[in-house]
Amino acid sequence: MSQPHPNSRRERSISRRGVVGAGVFGFGFSGLVDVLVLHHVLQWHHLLSGVYPMDTLSGLRTNVFADGLFSLGMLVVMAVGAGLLWRAERLTSTPLRIRPLAGAAVIGLGVFDVFDAVVDHALLGLHQPLSQGGQYNPHWLVVSLLFVGAGYYVYRTGTAESDASTPDGD
């Protein structure tokens, strides 16, 4: 039985760090796109529009302030993901594979959208996209799960390609 290469365990852990970093970056990126496009540009809803009405000046100011804080929070999440990814790249002797990282980023993007639909919309009732009735939520959840599935497909095909290119299949 052959022994694994001394660096193989280290390389795998670095790859995991990169994948986690890409996923965290995708999560933050999706949140930032959500708040910038849906909250600020299209103004379909705001972060707390289910709690504070958007049709009063006081309610609108509270919502816009919350959206701004959320934007800053998502920038921090993206920075953490980028930092993890950068560190993973710096610690490896071989370049990280793009497909698994891209797949992890798309999974992170979908996970944010699932979180938003389930926690923010359904459980907490912080806001409802397009209508206060939540009719959009089932559709958004299905699209979000499709993003997660597509990201998983890209991730798996990238890791299968990586596994096939190593001599021992490790």
N, C-alpha and C positions, 0 to 999 in steps of 0.2 A: 504494500500500500504506500503510495507516494505521500510525502509530507507537503502541506501547502507552502507556497513561497512565503518567506518571513514577512514580506510587506503586504500580502494579500488581505489579511484581517484589517490592517491599517487603511489600505486603499478602499475596502468596503465601507468602513466607518466614515471615511472622508466623503465617499459618494453619498452615504445616507445624510450626512450633514448638508451636502449640496442640495440633495432632494428636499430636505426639510426647509432649507433656505428658500429654494424656488417656490415651494408650496406656500410659505409664509408671505413671500413677495406677491404671489398671485392673489392671496386673500386680501392683502392691503390694497393692491392695485384695483381689484374689483370694487372694494368699498369706496375708494377714491373716485373711480369712474361713476359709481352709483350716485354719490353725493354731488359731484360736479355736474353731471348731465341731468339726472332726474330731479334733484333738489334745487340747484342753482339756475341752470340754463332753461330747462323745460318748466320748472316750478310746479310739477305735478303734485308734489307733497313735500313736507319737510320732516326732519328726524322726529320731532315731537308733535306733529300736526294732529295726532289722535288724542293728545292731551291738552295742548294749547291751540286754540283756533287760529287759523291763518287769516281770518277776515277782520281781525282787530289789530291795531298798530302794536299794542303790547304783545299779543300772541305771535305776530309775525316777527317782531324783534327777538323774542325768545327762541323761536324756531330757527331763525337765521344764525343766531349766536350758537345754538346747539349744532347746527350744520357745520359751522366754522370749526368748532372744537372737534367734531367728528372727523373733518378733513385733516386736521392736524394729527389726530390719533392714527388715521390710516397712513399718513406719511411716516409716522414713527414705525408702524408695523412694516411698511415697505422697506424702510431703512434697516430694520432688524433682519429681514429676509435677505436683503442685498448684502449685509455684513456677513451673515452666515454663508452665503453663496461665495462671496469674495474670499473668506477665510478657507473654505473648502478647496477652492481653486488654488490658493497660495500654498496649501499644505500637501498637495498631491504632486507627484513627479510626472504624471501624464495628464493631459487636458481632460476635463470632465466631459462626458458625452452630452450632446445637446438634446437629443430626443427624450431621455428620461427627465431631464430638467424642465424641458418645455411641457411635458406631460404633467409633472408635479405642479408647475405654475398654473396650468389649466384646471387641475383638480382643486388647487387653492382658490381659484376664481369661483368655481362652482360651489365649493364649500361655503364661501362667504354668502353667496346668493341663497343657499339652502338655509343657513343660519338666519339671514335676514327675513326670509319668508316664514320660517317656523317660530323663531324667538321674537323678533321685532314686530312682525305683523300679527301672528296668531296668538302667541302666549302673552306678550306684554301689551299688545295693541297700541304701540307707539305711533304707528302711522299705517296707512293703507294706500298703496299706489293706485292712482286714477280714480278710485272711489272709496268712500268710507265703508262700503259693504264688504270689501275683501273678495270681490268676484274675480279679481285678477290673480289672486294668490295661487290657486291650483295650477294655473297655466305657468306662472313664474316658477313654481316648484318643479314642474315637469322639465322645463327648459334648464333649470339649475342642475337637476339630476343628469340631464343629457350632457351638460358640460363636464360633470364629474366623470361620467362614463367615457366620454371622448378623451379626457385627460388620462384616464386609466389606460385606455387603449394605446395612446401615444407612449405613455410610460412603459407599458409592458412590451410593446414592439421594440422600443429602444433598449430595454434591458435584455430581451431575447437576442437582439443583434449583438449586444455586448457579450453575452454568455457564449454565443457561437464563435466569437472572434478570439476567445482565450484558449490556450492550448489544452488545458485540463477541464474546461467547462466551468471553472470556478468563477 
